[in-house]
Amino acid sequence: MFRAALQNVDLFRVILLYFVFLRETGCRSADADSCHEVKTAYMMRQIGPVELVPDKPGTDESLRVCVHPGPTCCTSKMEDSYMAAVRSETQQKMQSYSFELKYLIAGHTKAYQETFESLVSFTSNLTSSLFDSAYSALASDCRPLVFQLFSDIKRHLSGDSDSSLDNTVRQFYNDLFPLVYRRLLNPGIGHTSLQSFSTSTTHDDCLRLTRQDVSPFGPHPRLLVSSLSRALRAGRALSRLLRLAGEVVNATEKATLSRECGRGLVRMQYCSHCRGLTLIRPCTGLCVNIMRGCLVGVAELGAPWGSLVVLLQRLAATLATTSNHNSMELALLAVRNHVNDAILHAQLHGPRITATVEKVCGPQAAGPMFTSVNPNTSHITTSVTPATSLTLERSSVTSPPSADPIAHQRLQLQSRRLFPLKGSRGDKSRSLKKLSREFEGSIQRYQWFFSELPEMLCESEMEVEQHTCWSGQDVAESYAGRVVGSTLKAQRENPEMTIRNTDPVLKGAKQKLEQLTQELLAELGWASKARRRGEEEEGGSAQTDRGSGNDCDDEDGCEASGDETGDTSSGRSPGTKNVAPPPPPPPSRRPIPPHHLSPPQVAVQGSAHTLTVGPLPLTLVTLLLLLLSTWEPR
């Protein structure tokens, strides 16, 4: 019985010594004189031809990375295979981590473009219907002009760098003027021969060239440009930023890893295999140093990328806010009214415009009488002379207004009642708001993506808890080297590799990020506020500034940015301090300054006319009101 107990103790000692030996060797192969485990790992990871792995450890003086004075299972050809494999593996890991971000950007870019195109298409058809219903004489010729106008607006919203709303609107009204001049102001002008057709074409070219000097449409072209520029700038800026964000993600995926990076990755992941240690993991400090050294160009994108994400959130909030969202929709719907008001203005000032045109471009011979039929109302318009037209029955919208300004205003009000300006309540308008809310919340998770990518890649290498790790040279309990920062300046002191410069492609991507972010902040009017807020936050007055809304303008998207809560408390890197933190929503009703109050006017009603007297001094008005209040009828 004693002997049996002694045998059990000896067996326990053997097992204990085995585990101690296993721990000290760091999962060393059971057979130190065989490279079987190395060959198995080499084959399972599909690193290269398995014939390159020797059967037994030996010495190879041509090794350049995994240099070891003792026996090794690696050869110089295996090192080359390890180098190619580890670079490919690292790039695949980077792509797997950035796949969700890439999908998020590509999906929302497409969704926004489809929403914008749907809205532009609807308003284009709405504007074309104005000519079909109210200006039938212009309908066939104006339909291509309207289509081109909204095609250019769609291109502008997509972020096309060559797009200019000013040029787009100017070209539209330049082409519209000859049609309005010949069909509405002087409907008798025509041509009966090839010679007269050539003369008419020359006359039309003169009208286009002199349209801005003649100013037949009054202030309405300028008002249209101003309205569209203000309302569409958030959508255009969002499209430009999304396109650049996609380019940056693609650039990081395609960035080449340097040979120095490849040597560090081989030393971290595969030099342990040469010693027969196929299961041991690299030390955390070693992995962080090598990954930060390999991805120093990617980490340099961290600060400008964070600024871009903050700006994307603010733009999405601007589009998601009801008032700002409706401003885009209403601005596009208002194109119809702007065009209608411009034509009414030309009709009101027809004699003056005709006289000016005849002085500049010369008179044009009158053509034969022609008859136009409105297909919607079956109203017949017979044109007789260049200066007059006899309309048997005509819509009140297209009838030439009188010279009386009051009558003209009444006609404009009637026109707006016929074409009410209301925001669409269809699914597309709601989908833009929902889409923007969704994107605003989703993109926030990736604000520090490029800054944290090296650590994320190392976390995937640290899946198994171990008491020992691979230090790059041998088995150790922890990494003894110094872990340096991720910036280029800090990486110059990296103990694991020599960092001289960053990838030129990534350097160009960083410059584009910084340049476009600052450019859009200036275009949106947020640059000065961002700078001022950054200075006040540094001076400890951020709380005071957060409660002030005096410098906030509705056009700057303040209402939208008020929905962005939590950005100021989430912590930002120094590179993002120039991006405006979301300001609070402005008050629903602001007090009107005294100098904005209109002076009182007194209207005296007559039997046939209304006489407006004013402005009157405030003291006189007060006196009159006092007299009226004390007067009592007898």
C-alpha positions in Angstrom: 0.0 0.0 0.0 2.9 2.4 0.8 4.5 1.5 -2.4 1.4 2.3 -4.4 1.2 5.7 -2.7 4.8 6.4 -3.5 4.2 5.6 -7.2 1.4 8.1 -7.2 3.6 10.8 -5.8 6.3 10.1 -8.4 3.7 10.3 -11.2 2.5 13.6 -9.8 6.1 15.0 -9.8 6.6 13.9 -13.4 3.4 15.7 -14.5 4.4 18.8 -12.5 7.9 18.9 -14.0 6.4 18.5 -17.5 4.2 21.5 -17.1 7.0 23.6 -15.7 9.2 22.6 -18.6 6.4 23.4 -21.1 5.9 26.9 -19.5 9.6 27.7 -19.6 9.9 26.7 -23.2 6.9 28.7 -24.3 5.0 25.9 -26.1 8.2 24.5 -27.6 7.9 21.6 -29.9 7.9 18.3 -28.1 10.6 17.0 -30.4 13.4 19.6 -30.4 15.2 17.8 -33.2 12.3 18.1 -35.7 10.6 20.9 -37.6 7.4 19.0 -38.0 5.2 21.6 -36.2 6.9 24.4 -38.2 6.1 22.6 -41.4 2.5 22.1 -40.3 1.9 25.7 -39.5 3.7 26.8 -42.7 1.4 24.5 -44.7 -1.9 25.4 -42.9 -1.3 29.2 -43.3 -0.5 28.6 -47.0 2.7 30.7 -46.8 4.6 28.9 -49.6 5.8 25.6 -50.9 6.1 23.3 -47.9 9.3 21.8 -49.4 11.1 24.9 -48.3 10.8 23.9 -44.6 13.7 21.6 -43.5 12.9 18.4 -41.7 15.4 19.1 -38.9 16.8 22.3 -37.4 20.0 23.6 -38.9 22.0 26.7 -39.5 21.6 29.2 -42.3 24.0 32.1 -42.3 22.0 33.9 -45.0 19.1 34.8 -42.6 18.6 38.5 -42.4 15.6 38.9 -40.1 15.3 35.9 -37.8 19.0 35.6 -36.9 19.7 33.1 -34.2 23.0 31.6 -33.1 21.5 28.2 -32.4 19.7 25.7 -34.6 16.8 27.1 -36.6 13.9 25.7 -38.8 14.0 28.8 -41.1 15.9 29.5 -44.3 16.4 32.7 -46.3 13.8 31.5 -48.9 11.3 30.9 -46.0 12.0 34.5 -44.8 11.0 35.8 -48.2 7.8 33.8 -48.1 7.1 35.0 -44.6 7.7 38.6 -45.7 5.2 38.4 -48.6 2.6 36.5 -46.4 2.8 38.9 -43.5 2.3 42.0 -45.6 -0.7 40.4 -47.3 -2.2 39.3 -44.0 -1.8 42.8 -42.5 -3.5 44.4 -45.5 -6.3 41.9 -45.4 -6.9 42.7 -41.7 -6.9 46.4 -42.4 -9.5 45.8 -45.2 -11.6 43.7 -42.9 -11.7 46.4 -40.2 -12.4 49.2 -42.7 -15.0 47.2 -44.6 -17.9 48.4 -42.5 -16.8 52.1 -42.7 -16.3 51.8 -46.5 -19.8 50.2 -46.8 -21.3 52.9 -44.6 -19.8 55.7 -46.7 -20.6 54.1 -50.1 -24.2 53.3 -49.1 -25.0 56.7 -47.8 -23.4 58.4 -50.7 -25.7 56.5 -53.0 -28.7 57.1 -50.8 -28.2 60.8 -50.7 -27.6 61.1 -54.4 -30.8 59.1 -55.1 -32.8 61.4 -52.7 -31.4 64.5 -54.2 -32.1 63.3 -57.8 -35.7 62.4 -56.9 -36.3 65.9 -55.4 -34.6 67.7 -58.4 -36.6 65.6 -60.9 -39.9 66.4 -59.1 -39.2 70.1 -59.1 -38.0 70.1 -62.7 -41.3 68.6 -63.8 -43.2 71.1 -61.6 -41.4 74.0 -63.3 -42.0 72.7 -66.7 -45.7 72.5 -66.0 -45.7 76.2 -65.4 -45.0 76.8 -69.1 -47.5 74.1 -70.1 -50.3 75.6 -68.1 -49.6 79.4 -68.2 -47.2 80.1 -71.1 -48.2 77.7 -73.8 -46.4 79.8 -76.5 -43.1 79.1 -74.7 -43.7 75.5 -73.6 -42.0 73.5 -76.4 -38.9 75.7 -76.5 -38.6 76.2 -72.7 -38.8 72.5 -71.8 -35.2 71.8 -72.8 -34.1 75.0 -71.0 -35.7 73.8 -67.8 -34.3 70.3 -68.1 -30.8 71.8 -68.5 -31.3 74.1 -65.6 -32.2 71.3 -63.2 -29.5 69.0 -64.6 -26.9 71.6 -63.7 -28.5 72.0 -60.2 -28.3 68.2 -59.7 -24.6 68.3 -60.8 -24.1 71.1 -58.3 -25.7 69.1 -55.5 -23.5 66.1 -56.3 -20.4 68.2 -55.5 -19.1 68.7 -59.0 -16.1 71.1 -58.7 -16.8 72.7 -62.1 -20.5 73.5 -61.2 -21.5 77.1 -60.7 -25.1 78.1 -59.8 -24.4 81.7 -61.0 -23.4 80.5 -64.4 -26.3 78.0 -64.6 -28.9 80.6 -63.8 -27.4 83.2 -66.0 -27.3 80.8 -69.0 -31.0 79.9 -68.3 -32.2 83.4 -68.4 -30.0 84.3 -71.3 -31.7 81.6 -73.4 -35.1 82.5 -72.0 -35.0 86.2 -72.9 -35.2 85.8 -76.7 -38.3 83.5 -76.3 -40.0 85.9 -74.0 -39.2 88.9 -76.2 -40.5 87.3 -79.4 -43.4 85.3 -78.0 -44.8 87.4 -75.2 -43.5 91.0 -75.5 -43.6 91.2 -79.3 -45.6 88.2 -80.5 -45.7 89.4 -84.1 -42.0 88.9 -84.7 -41.4 86.0 -87.0 -39.6 84.8 -90.2 -40.8 83.6 -93.5 -37.6 82.9 -95.3 -34.1 81.6 -94.8 -32.7 85.1 -94.8 -35.2 86.3 -92.2 -34.4 83.2 -90.1 -30.7 84.1 -90.2 -31.5 87.6 -89.2 -33.7 86.3 -86.3 -30.9 84.1 -85.1 -28.5 87.0 -85.1 -31.0 89.1 -83.2 -31.5 86.3 -80.6 -27.7 86.2 -80.1 -27.7 89.9 -79.5 -30.6 89.5 -76.9 -28.6 86.9 -75.1 -25.5 89.0 -74.9 -27.3 92.1 -73.7 -29.7 90.4 -71.4 -27.9 91.4 -68.2 -27.6 95.0 -69.4 -31.2 95.3 -70.4 -32.3 93.5 -67.2 -35.7 92.3 -68.5 -36.3 90.0 -65.5 -35.4 92.5 -62.8 -33.9 91.2 -59.6 -35.4 87.7 -59.9 -32.3 85.9 -61.4 -30.2 87.2 -58.6 -32.7 86.2 -56.0 -32.9 82.7 -57.5 -29.1 82.3 -57.3 -29.0 83.6 -53.7 -31.9 81.3 -52.7 -30.4 78.1 -54.3 -26.8 78.8 -53.1 -28.0 79.3 -49.5 -30.3 76.3 -49.4 -28.2 73.8 -51.3 -24.8 74.4 -49.8 -25.2 71.9 -47.0 -26.2 69.1 -49.4 -23.3 70.0 -51.8 -20.8 70.1 -48.9 -22.0 66.7 -47.7 -21.6 65.2 -51.1 -18.1 66.5 -51.5 -17.1 65.3 -48.0 -18.6 61.8 -48.6 -16.7 61.5 -51.9 -13.4 62.5 -50.2 -14.1 60.1 -47.3 -14.4 57.2 -49.7 -11.2 58.2 -51.4 -9.3 58.3 -48.1 -10.6 54.8 -47.1 -9.5 53.4 -50.5 -6.1 55.0 -50.1 -5.5 53.4 -46.7 -6.5 50.0 -48.1 -4.2 50.3 -51.0 -1.3 51.9 -49.1 1.9 49.8 -49.5 3.7 48.5 -46.4 7.4 49.4 -46.6 10.1 46.7 -46.5 11.2 47.9 -43.1 7.6 47.3 -41.9 7.7 43.8 -43.5 10.8 42.9 -41.6 9.3 44.1 -38.3 6.1 42.1 -38.9 8.1 38.9 -39.7 10.2 39.4 -36.6 6.9 39.8 -34.6 4.9 36.9 -36.0 7.2 34.3 -37.6 10.6 34.5 -36.1 9.2 32.5 -33.2 8.4 29.7 -35.7 12.0 29.4 -36.5 12.6 28.3 -32.9 9.8 25.8 -33.0 7.4 28.1 -31.1 4.3 28.1 -33.4 1.7 28.9 -30.7 3.2 31.7 -28.7 1.8 35.2 -29.2 3.8 38.5 -29.6 4.1 40.8 -26.6 1.6 43.7 -26.6 4.2 46.4 -26.5 6.1 44.8 -29.4 2.9 44.6 -31.5 1.9 48.2 -30.8 5.4 49.5 -31.7 5.5 47.6 -35.0 1.9 48.3 -36.0 2.3 52.0 -35.2 5.5 52.1 -37.2 3.9 50.3 -40.2 0.8 52.5 -40.1 2.3 55.8 -39.2 0.9 57.3 -42.4 -2.6 56.0 -41.5 -2.3 57.4 -37.9 -1.3 60.8 -39.3 -4.8 60.9 -40.9 -6.4 60.6 -37.4 -6.7 64.3 -36.6 -8.0 65.6 -40.0 -10.3 62.6 -40.3 -11.8 63.4 -36.9 -12.4 66.9 -38.1 -14.1 65.6 -41.2 -16.4 63.3 -39.2 -17.4 66.1 -36.9 -18.3 68.2 -40.0 -20.2 65.3 -41.6 -22.2 65.0 -38.4 -23.0 68.7 -38.4 -24.1 68.7 -42.1 -26.2 65.6 -41.6 -27.9 67.3 -38.6 -28.5 70.4 -40.7 -30.3 68.3 -43.4 -32.2 66.3 -40.7 -33.5 69.4 -38.9 -37.0 70.2 -40.2 -36.5 73.9 -41.0 -33.2 73.5 -42.7 -34.4 70.4 -44.6 -37.4 72.3 -45.8 -35.2 75.1 -46.9 -33.7 72.9 -49.6 -37.0 71.5 -50.7 -38.7 74.9 -50.7 -35.8 76.5 -52.5 -36.1 73.9 -55.3 -39.9 74.3 -55.4 -39.5 78.1 -55.4 -37.7 77.9 -58.8 -41.1 77.8 -60.5 -42.2 81.0 -58.7 -38.9 82.8 -59.4 -39.3 82.1 -63.1 -42.9 83.1 -63.1 -42.1 86.4 -61.3 -39.3 87.1 -63.8 -41.6 86.7 -66.8 -44.3 88.8 -65.1 -41.6 91.5 -64.6 -40.7 91.4 -68.2 -44.3 91.7 -69.3 -44.8 94.7 -66.9 -41.9 96.5 -68.4 -42.4 95.4 -72.0 -42.4 98.8 -73.7 -39.2 99.9 -72.0 -37.5 96.6 -72.8 -38.5 96.8 -76.4 -37.3 100.3 -76.8 -33.9 99.4 -75.2 -33.5 96.3 -77.4 -34.3 98.2 -80.6 -31.6 100.8 -79.7 -29.0 98.1 -79.0 -29.8 95.3 -81.3 -31.9 97.1 -83.9 -35.6 96.6 -84.9 -36.7 93.2 -86.2 -39.2 93.0 -89.1 -42.7 91.8 -88.2 -43.7 88.4 -89.4 -47.0 87.1 -90.4 -49.9 86.7 -88.1 -49.9 83.4 -86.2 -52.3 81.7 -83.8 -51.3 79.7 -80.8 -53.7 77.4 -79.0 -53.3 76.5 -75.3 -53.9 72.7 -75.1 -55.0 72.9 -71.5 -57.6 75.7 -71.8 -58.3 75.8 -75.5 -57.7 79.6 -75.4 -56.7 81.2 -78.7 -54.2 84.0 -78.8 -54.0 85.9 -82.1 -50.9 88.1 -82.6 -51.1 91.1 -85.0 -48.2 93.5 -84.5 -44.9 93.5 -82.7 -46.2 95.9 -80.0 -49.8 94.7 -79.4 -51.6 91.4 -79.1 -55.2 90.7 -79.1 -56.2 88.0 -76.6 -59.7 86.7 -76.9 -59.6 84.8 -73.6 -56.5 84.4 -71.5 -55.4 83.2 -68.1 -55.0 86.0 -65.5 -51.4 84.7 -64.9 -50.2 85.4 -68.4 -52.1 88.6 -69.1 -49.8 91.5 -69.5 -50.0 93.5 -66.3 -50.7 97.2 -66.3 -48.1 99.8 -65.3 -49.8 100.2 -61.9 -47.5 98.8 -59.3 -50.5 97.9 -57.1 -52.0 95.9 -59.9 -48.7 94.2 -60.5 -48.5 93.2 -56.8 -52.0 91.9 -56.9 -51.2 89.8 -60.0 -48.1 88.3 -58.2 -50.2 87.4 -55.1 -52.7 85.8 -57.4 -50.0 83.9 -59.2 -48.6 82.6 -55.9 -52.1 81.4 -54.9 -52.3 79.5 -58.1 -48.9 78.0 -57.5 -48.7 77.5 -53.7 -45.2 77.0 -52.1 -45.6 74.1 -49.7 -43.1 71.5 -48.7 -43.7 68.1 -50.0 -45.0 65.6 -47.5 -44.1 62.6 -49.6 -41.9 59.7 -48.6 -38.8 61.3 -50.2 -38.8 64.3 -47.9 -39.2 62.2 -44.8 -36.6 59.8 -46.1 -34.0 62.6 -46.3 -34.6 63.4 -42.7 -34.5 59.8 -41.6 -31.4 59.1 -43.7 -29.6 62.1 -42.2 -30.4 61.1 -38.6 -29.2 57.5 -39.3 -26.0 58.7 -40.9 -25.3 61.2 -38.1 -25.4 58.5 -35.5 -23.5 55.9 -37.6 -20.5 58.0 -38.7 -19.8 59.2 -35.1 -18.5 55.7 -34.2 -15.6 56.1 -36.7 -14.3 59.5 -35.6 -11.1 58.0 -34.2 -10.9 55.0 -36.6 -7.5 55.8 -38.1 -6.0 56.9 -34.8 -7.0 53.6 -33.2 -6.4 51.2 -36.1 -2.9 50.0 -35.0 -4.3 49.1 -31.5 -7.3 47.3 -33.1 -5.0 45.2 -35.2 -3.0 44.3 -32.1 -6.1 43.3 -30.2 -6.7 40.6 -32.8 -3.3 39.2 -32.1 -3.9 39.1 -28.3 -6.8 36.7 -28.3 -5.2 34.0 -26.0 -4.2 34.7 -22.4 -0.6 33.6 -21.9 2.0 34.1 -19.1 4.8 34.5 -21.6 5.1 36.2 -24.9 7.4 36.7 -27.8 9.6 39.8 -27.5 11.0 39.7 -31.0 14.1 37.9 -29.9 13.1 35.4 -27.3 10.5 34.3 -24.9 9.7 36.8 -22.1 7.2 37.5 -19.4 6.5 41.1 -20.8 7.9 43.5 -23.3 10.9 45.4 -22.0 11.1 48.1 -24.7 9.6 51.5 -24.7 6.3 52.0 -26.4 6.3 55.2 -28.5 3.4 57.3 -29.7 1.7 57.1 -33.1 2.8 60.4 -34.6 5.6 60.7 -37.1 7.8 62.6 -34.6 7.3 60.0 -31.9 7.9 57.1 -34.3 11.4 58.3 -35.1 12.3 56.9 -31.7 10.7 53.5 -32.4 13.0 50.8 -31.0 11.7 48.2 -33.4 12.1 49.9 -36.8 13.5 53.0 -38.5 10.8 55.4 -39.6 12.0 58.1 -42.0 8.8 59.3 -43.8 5.2 58.4 -44.6 3.6 57.0 -47.7 3.2 59.8 -50.3 -0.3 58.6 -51.1 -1.4 58.9 -47.5 0.4 62.2 -47.2 -1.6 63.5 -50.1 -4.9 62.2 -48.6 -4.1 64.1 -45.4 -3.5 67.3 -47.3 -6.8 66.9 -49.1 -8.7 66.3 -45.9 -7.2 69.4 -44.2 -7.8 71.6 -47.3 -11.4 70.6 -48.0 -12.4 70.7 -44.4 -11.1 74.3 -44.0 -12.6 75.3 -47.4 -16.1 74.0 -46.5 -16.0 75.6 -43.1 -15.3 78.9 -44.8 -18.1 78.4 -47.4 -20.6 77.4 -44.8 -19.7 80.4 -42.6 -18.6 78.2 -39.7 -14.8 78.8 -39.8 -14.8 82.0 -37.7 -17.1 80.5 -35.2 -15.0 77.4 -35.0 -11.9 79.4 -34.4 -13.6 81.6 -31.9 -15.0 78.7 -30.0 -11.6 77.0 -29.9 -10.0 80.1 -28.4 -12.7 80.5 -25.8 -12.5 76.8 -24.9 -8.8 77.1 -24.4 -9.4 80.2 -22.2 -11.9 78.3 -20.0 -14.9 80.2 -21.3 -16.5 77.4 -23.2 -19.5 77.2 -20.9 -20.3 80.9 -21.4 -20.1 80.6 -25.1 -22.3 77.5 -25.1 -25.1 79.6 -23.6 -24.9 82.4 -26.1 -26.7 82.4 -29.4 -26.3 86.0 -30.5 -23.9 85.2 -33.3 -26.0 82.4 -34.6 -27.7 82.6 -38.0 -30.4 80.3 -39.3 -28.5 80.1 -42.6 -25.5 78.6 -40.8 -27.4 75.5 -39.7 -27.5 76.5 -36.0 -30.8 74.8 -35.5 -29.5 71.6 -37.0 -26.2 71.6 -35.0 -28.1 72.1 -31.8 -29.2 68.4 -32.1 -25.6 67.3 -31.9 -25.2 66.6 -28.2 -22.3 64.8 -26.7 -19.6 65.8 -29.1 -18.1 68.3 -26.7 -17.8 65.7 -23.9 -16.6 62.8 -26.0 -13.0 64.1 -26.1 -11.2 65.3 -29.2 -7.7 65.2 -30.4 -5.9 68.6 -30.8 -6.3 68.3 -34.6 -10.1 68.8 -34.3 -10.2 71.9 -32.2 -10.8 74.1 -35.3 -14.0 72.3 -36.1 -17.0 74.1 -34.6 -18.6 72.1 -31.7 -22.3 71.9 -32.1 -23.9 75.2 -30.9 -27.2 75.2 -29.0 -30.4 75.7 -30.9 -31.4 79.3 -31.3 -34.5 80.7 -29.6 -37.7 80.1 -31.6 -38.5 83.8 -31.7 -35.8 86.5 -31.6 -36.5 90.1 -30.4 -36.4 92.6 -33.3 -33.9 95.4 -32.8 -35.4 98.9 -32.6 -33.7 100.0 -35.8 -35.6 97.2 -37.7 -39.0 98.5 -36.8 -40.8 100.0 -39.8 -42.0 103.6 -39.4 -45.8 103.8 -39.0 -47.9 104.7 -42.0 -51.4 106.1 -42.1 -53.7 105.0 -44.9 -56.5 107.5 -45.9 -59.4 105.7 -47.6 -61.1 107.5 -50.5 -63.9 106.7 -52.7 -61.8 105.3 -55.5 -58.2 105.5 -54.4 -56.1 104.7 -51.4 -53.7 107.4 -50.3 -50.7 106.3 -48.2 -49.2 109.0 -46.0 -46.0 108.2 -44.2 -43.7 107.9 -42.6 -44.9 110.2 -39.9 -42.9 111.2 -36.7 -43.6 109.0 -33.8 -44.7 111.9 -31.6 -47.3 113.0 -34.1 -48.7 109.5 -34.3 -48.9 109.3 -30.5 -50.7 112.6 -30.4 -53.3 111.5 -33.0 -53.9 108.3 -31.0 -54.4 110.2 -27.8 -56.9 112.6 -29.6 -58.8 109.7 -31.0 -59.0 107.9 -27.7 -60.4 111.0 -25.9 -62.9 111.9 -28.7 -66.5 111.0 -28.0 -69.3 111.4 -30.6 -72.1 113.7 -29.6 
